[in-house]
Amino acid sequence: MVRLALRTGLRWKLSAAIALVGALVAIALSIVVHNAARVSMLDNSRDVQVERLNFTEKIFESTNRLQFGAKIDDPALPQELRDEVAKNTRATYLQDTGQTAPEVWAAAPIGNGRVLSMHDSFPDRFAVLDDLDRALLVGSTAVVVGGCALGVLVGGRLSQRLRKAAAAAGKLADGDTSVRIRDEVGGRVRDETDDLAWAVDAMSDALQQRIEAERRVTADIAHELRTPVTGLLTAAELLPPGRPSELVRDRAQALRTLVEDVLEVARLDGYAERAELQGVALGEFVTRRVRALDPDIHIDVVRDAEVTTDPRRLERILGNLIANAARHGKPPIEVTVEGRVLRVRDHGPGFPEALLREGPSRFRTGSSDRAGRGHGLGLTIAAGQARVLGARLTFRNADAVTDGSTGAVSVLWLPENAPTDTGSFPVLHLPDR
């Protein structure tokens, strides 16, 4: 079952809410005003009709003439009114068909069982009610439109502040620790958005302090291990030839490599690395470096490109990607250069879902089907070096092939504008139009 999510902006939700509330209030008030006005007009019409009846009865008693269309024993007299007059009382009756103005009846007994009655519809009075309904409709429409405009205005302001906060949080997530959300959403009016910004900034500062503390501990431990590991490796070289000596030297070298990798990760985490830029023909550069690493790797230069980058760091990234493919994947390993895009693919089981979802992480090697070897530092270093180069390193799994393996694909996107030696991007000055 596929669920479609409709994403709407806060300003439109707020505008719709205000418009809906305004419409409900306007409808309710219109109904109340309409009914109150109608009841008042009917009561007034009854009073007028009673006054006419009294005046007509006096004239009839003195002159025996009828006025205002009055009749005696009118056959059209409603039965309900006839029954009330039979009780020797004056009465009025409202005859409303809903199609025209209501008929207002008034009747009174005049002796000998006779009934004096008169009726009128007062169309001019009830025409005012139609004018009132039109005025209420116009007013209700104005309230709804004004509510929408107010919702768009208020919601737009709030939405703008939240979007600024989201953009600042995105920069913060990308590693720009100098960003402060409260500065981005600052304004004259203080509301819950400012409270949220202060809370997020406080959380960011606390996390940054914790990360920095962990980085320092990692770097200090690696630095302290560097000297004894170097001494251990030197001492291992003095051992007599033999299989045990080779094992000791191999493990000492692996320990030294691990210490150097941890130190490199610590430097990358501290954003202290800067690129030393040179012009490089990417296709030729990759071909020479890959041939030196492993002549059996297939290289395909689809389109060459001149890039300005740091060759040492680019070589480090390429070497780590190939080493990861050789360690965790299966041959053949393919390296493709297409313009500024560099791809490394193996034909193994592919990257684990955790890595595809969260990216590389130190000391996490993924699932057991990815061999479970290594320390997870190779791809972490590659991603860190790519960041120094201003490049983007992505990971995905290739489509399944005939042998059932998908293959892991690492893609390095080198930037069109290389970073400066301060690790930032150059400022482009556009000509005045």
C-alpha positions in Angstrom: 0.0 0.0 0.0 1.5 3.3 -1.1 0.8 6.4 1.1 1.1 9.8 -0.5 2.1 12.5 1.9 1.0 16.0 1.0 3.5 18.6 2.2 2.1 22.1 2.8 3.7 25.1 4.2 3.0 26.5 7.7 1.7 29.7 6.3 -1.0 28.0 4.3 -2.0 25.8 7.2 -2.2 28.8 9.5 -4.1 30.7 6.8 -6.6 27.9 6.3 -7.1 27.5 10.1 -7.8 31.3 10.5 -10.0 31.3 7.5 -12.0 28.3 8.7 -12.4 29.8 12.2 -13.4 33.2 10.6 -15.9 31.4 8.3 -17.5 29.5 11.2 -17.8 32.6 13.3 -19.1 34.7 10.4 -21.7 32.0 9.6 -22.8 31.7 13.2 -23.1 35.5 13.6 -24.9 35.8 10.3 -27.5 33.2 11.3 -28.0 34.8 14.7 -28.3 38.3 13.2 -30.6 37.1 10.5 -32.9 35.3 12.9 -33.0 38.2 15.4 -33.8 40.7 12.6 -36.5 38.4 11.2 -38.1 37.9 14.7 -38.0 41.6 15.3 -39.6 42.4 12.0 -42.4 39.8 12.6 -43.1 41.1 16.0 -43.2 44.7 14.6 -45.5 43.5 11.8 -47.9 41.9 14.4 -48.0 45.2 16.4 -48.7 47.2 13.3 -51.4 44.8 12.3 -53.0 44.9 15.7 -53.0 48.8 15.7 -54.6 48.7 12.3 -57.2 46.3 13.5 -58.0 48.4 16.5 -58.3 51.5 14.4 -60.5 49.7 11.8 -62.8 48.3 14.6 -63.4 51.8 16.0 -64.2 53.2 12.5 -66.5 50.2 11.9 -68.4 50.8 15.1 -69.0 54.5 14.4 -69.5 54.5 10.6 -70.1 50.8 9.8 -67.3 51.0 7.2 -64.2 48.8 6.8 -60.7 50.2 6.3 -57.3 48.8 5.3 -58.9 45.8 3.5 -60.5 44.4 6.6 -63.2 41.8 6.2 -65.9 40.3 8.3 -66.0 36.5 8.5 -63.3 36.2 5.8 -63.5 32.6 4.4 -59.7 32.6 4.1 -59.3 33.2 7.8 -56.9 30.4 9.1 -58.6 27.9 11.3 -56.1 28.4 14.1 -56.8 32.1 14.3 -60.6 31.4 14.1 -60.3 29.1 17.1 -58.5 31.7 19.1 -61.0 34.4 18.3 -63.8 32.0 19.3 -62.5 32.4 22.8 -63.5 36.1 22.7 -59.9 37.3 22.5 -57.9 39.3 20.0 -55.1 37.3 18.2 -52.6 37.4 15.5 -51.4 34.7 13.2 -48.3 34.3 11.0 -48.8 32.5 7.7 -45.4 31.7 6.2 -45.0 29.6 3.1 -41.3 30.3 2.7 -41.7 31.5 -0.9 -42.9 35.1 -0.3 -43.1 37.6 2.6 -45.1 36.1 5.5 -48.8 36.9 5.8 -49.6 38.6 9.1 -53.2 38.2 10.2 -55.0 40.0 13.0 -58.6 39.2 14.1 -61.0 40.3 16.8 -64.6 39.3 17.7 -67.3 42.0 17.1 -70.3 40.3 18.5 -73.0 37.9 17.2 -70.3 35.4 16.4 -68.8 37.6 13.8 -65.0 38.1 13.3 -63.3 41.2 12.0 -60.0 40.3 10.4 -57.3 41.8 8.2 -54.0 40.6 6.8 -51.0 42.0 4.9 -47.6 40.7 3.9 -45.5 43.9 4.4 -43.1 43.1 1.4 -41.2 46.3 1.8 -40.3 45.5 5.4 -39.0 42.0 4.5 -37.1 43.4 1.5 -34.8 45.0 4.1 -34.1 41.5 5.4 -32.7 40.5 1.9 -30.5 43.5 2.0 -29.3 42.5 5.4 -28.5 39.0 4.2 -26.4 40.4 1.3 -24.6 42.7 3.7 -23.9 39.8 6.0 -22.6 37.7 3.1 -20.3 40.5 2.0 -19.1 41.0 5.5 -18.5 37.2 6.0 -16.5 37.0 2.8 -14.4 40.0 3.9 -13.7 38.3 7.2 -12.6 35.1 5.5 -10.4 36.9 3.0 -8.9 39.1 5.8 -8.3 36.0 7.9 -6.5 34.3 4.9 -4.4 37.4 4.4 -3.6 37.6 8.1 -2.8 33.9 8.2 -0.4 34.2 5.2 1.3 37.2 6.9 1.7 35.7 10.3 2.4 32.2 9.0 4.9 33.5 6.4 6.8 35.3 9.1 6.9 32.3 11.4 7.6 30.0 8.4 10.5 32.2 7.4 12.0 32.1 10.9 11.7 28.3 11.0 13.2 27.9 7.5 16.2 30.0 8.6 16.5 27.8 11.7 16.4 24.7 9.5 19.0 26.1 7.1 21.2 27.0 10.0 20.8 23.5 11.5 21.7 22.0 8.1 24.9 24.0 8.1 25.6 22.9 11.6 25.0 19.3 10.6 27.5 19.7 7.7 30.2 20.7 10.2 30.0 24.5 10.3 30.2 24.9 14.1 30.3 28.7 13.8 26.6 28.8 12.9 24.3 30.0 15.7 20.6 29.4 15.0 19.5 32.2 17.4 21.5 34.7 15.3 19.9 33.4 12.1 16.3 33.7 13.4 16.9 36.9 15.4 14.2 39.6 15.3 12.4 42.1 17.3 9.6 39.7 18.3 10.6 37.0 20.7 8.6 33.8 20.6 8.9 30.0 20.9 11.2 30.0 17.9 13.8 31.8 19.8 13.5 29.4 22.7 13.9 26.5 20.2 17.0 28.2 18.7 18.6 28.8 22.1 17.9 25.1 23.1 19.4 23.8 19.8 22.4 26.0 20.1 23.0 24.9 23.7 22.7 21.3 22.6 25.1 21.9 19.7 27.6 23.5 22.0 27.4 20.6 24.4 27.8 18.0 21.6 30.7 20.0 20.1 32.4 20.1 23.5 31.9 16.4 23.9 33.1 15.6 20.4 36.1 17.8 20.9 36.9 16.1 24.1 36.6 12.7 22.5 38.8 13.8 19.6 41.5 15.1 22.0 41.4 11.9 23.9 41.7 9.8 20.7 44.5 12.0 19.4 46.3 11.9 22.8 46.1 8.2 23.0 47.3 7.7 19.5 50.1 10.2 20.0 51.2 8.5 23.2 51.1 5.1 21.4 53.2 6.3 18.5 56.5 6.3 20.3 56.3 2.8 21.9 54.9 1.3 18.7 57.8 2.8 16.8 60.2 1.3 19.3 58.4 -2.0 19.1 58.7 -2.0 15.4 62.4 -1.2 15.6 63.0 -3.9 18.1 61.1 -6.4 15.9 63.5 -5.7 13.1 66.4 -6.8 15.3 64.8 -10.3 15.9 66.5 -13.2 14.2 65.0 -14.4 10.9 62.1 -16.8 11.2 58.4 -17.2 11.1 57.8 -15.9 14.7 59.8 -12.8 13.9 57.8 -12.2 10.7 54.5 -12.5 12.7 55.8 -10.0 15.3 56.9 -7.5 12.6 53.6 -7.9 10.8 51.5 -7.2 13.8 53.8 -4.3 14.9 53.4 -2.8 11.5 49.6 -3.2 11.6 49.6 -1.5 15.0 51.6 1.3 13.7 49.3 1.8 10.7 46.3 1.8 13.0 47.9 4.5 15.2 48.7 6.6 12.1 45.2 6.2 10.8 43.7 7.3 14.2 45.9 10.4 14.3 44.8 11.2 10.7 41.2 10.9 11.7 41.7 13.1 14.7 43.3 15.8 12.5 40.5 15.6 10.0 37.9 15.8 12.8 39.6 19.0 14.0 39.2 20.7 10.6 42.9 21.6 10.8 43.8 20.1 7.4 44.3 22.3 4.4 44.6 21.4 0.7 47.8 22.1 -1.2 46.4 22.7 -4.7 47.9 21.7 -8.0 46.6 21.2 -11.5 46.1 17.5 -12.3 45.0 15.6 -15.4 42.6 13.3 -13.6 42.6 10.4 -16.1 46.4 10.1 -16.3 46.8 10.6 -12.5 44.3 7.9 -11.7 45.8 5.5 -14.3 49.3 5.8 -12.9 48.3 5.5 -9.3 46.1 2.5 -9.8 48.7 0.7 -12.0 51.2 1.2 -9.1 48.7 -0.3 -6.6 47.4 -3.3 -8.6 48.0 -3.9 -12.4 44.9 -6.2 -12.5 42.4 -3.5 -11.7 40.4 -2.5 -14.7 40.6 1.3 -15.5 38.2 3.1 -17.9 38.8 6.7 -18.7 35.5 7.7 -20.3 36.3 11.4 -20.4 39.4 13.1 -19.0 39.4 16.4 -17.1 41.8 19.0 -15.7 41.2 19.5 -12.0 42.8 21.7 -9.4 43.2 19.6 -6.2 45.6 18.2 -3.7 47.3 15.2 -5.4 48.5 13.6 -2.1 45.0 13.7 -0.6 43.4 12.5 -3.8 45.8 9.6 -3.9 45.0 8.8 -0.3 41.2 8.7 -1.1 41.8 6.5 -4.2 44.0 4.1 -2.3 41.6 3.7 0.6 38.7 3.1 -1.8 40.6 0.4 -3.7 41.9 -1.1 -0.4 38.3 -1.3 0.9 37.1 -2.9 -2.3 39.9 -5.4 -2.3 39.4 -6.3 1.4 35.7 -6.5 1.6 34.6 -7.1 -2.0 35.4 -9.5 -4.8 37.3 -9.0 -8.1 37.2 -7.6 -10.6 37.7 -4.1 -9.3 36.8 -1.4 -11.7 37.9 2.3 -11.6 36.1 4.7 -13.9 37.0 8.3 -14.7 34.3 10.4 -16.2 35.1 14.1 -16.2 35.4 15.2 -12.6 33.6 12.0 -11.3 35.7 9.0 -10.1 34.1 5.6 -9.4 35.5 2.6 -7.7 33.4 -0.6 -7.9 33.9 -4.2 -6.8 31.7 -7.3 -7.3 31.2 -8.4 -3.8 28.2 -8.4 -1.5 27.9 -4.6 -1.4 27.9 -2.0 1.4 25.9 -2.8 4.5 22.6 -0.9 5.0 24.0 1.0 8.1 26.8 2.5 6.0 24.5 3.5 3.2 22.1 5.1 5.6 24.5 6.8 8.0 27.8 7.0 6.2 31.2 5.6 7.2 32.1 5.6 10.9 35.3 4.8 12.7 35.7 1.4 14.2 32.5 0.2 12.5 33.1 -2.4 9.7 29.5 -3.2 8.9 27.8 -6.5 8.7 29.5 -9.9 8.9 29.0 -10.5 5.2 31.4 -7.6 4.5 34.1 -9.8 6.0 34.2 -8.0 9.4 37.9 -7.2 8.9 39.6 -3.8 9.4 38.6 -1.0 11.8 36.3 1.2 9.6 38.9 3.9 9.3 39.6 3.6 5.6 36.3 5.0 4.4 36.2 7.5 7.3 39.6 8.9 6.2 38.5 8.9 2.6 35.3 10.9 3.5 37.4 13.3 5.6 39.9 13.9 2.9 37.2 14.5 0.4 35.7 17.1 2.6 39.1 18.9 2.7 39.2 18.8 -1.1 35.7 20.3 -1.3 34.5 17.0 -2.9 31.6 14.8 -2.2 32.0 11.1 -1.6 28.9 8.9 -1.9 28.3 5.2 -1.5 25.8 2.9 -3.1 25.3 -0.7 -4.2 25.2 -1.6 -7.9 22.3 -3.6 -9.5 22.5 -7.3 -9.1 24.5 -9.2 -11.7 24.2 -12.8 -13.0 26.2 -14.3 -10.2 23.9 -12.8 -7.6 26.4 -10.2 -6.2 25.5 -6.5 -6.3 28.9 -4.9 -5.8 29.8 -1.8 -3.8 30.2 1.5 -5.7 32.1 4.5 -4.3 31.7 7.7 -6.2 34.0 10.8 -5.7 32.6 14.0 -7.1 35.4 16.6 -7.5 34.2 20.2 -7.3 34.3 22.5 -10.3 35.7 25.3 -8.1 38.6 23.9 -6.0 38.9 24.9 -2.3 41.5 27.5 -1.4 44.5 26.8 0.8 42.3 27.8 3.8 39.9 25.0 3.2 37.1 27.3 1.9 35.8 28.0 -1.5 37.0 31.0 -3.5 34.8 34.1 -3.8 33.7 34.8 -7.3 33.3 38.5 -8.2 30.6 38.8 -10.9 30.7 41.8 -13.3 28.2 44.5 -12.8 25.3 44.4 -15.2 
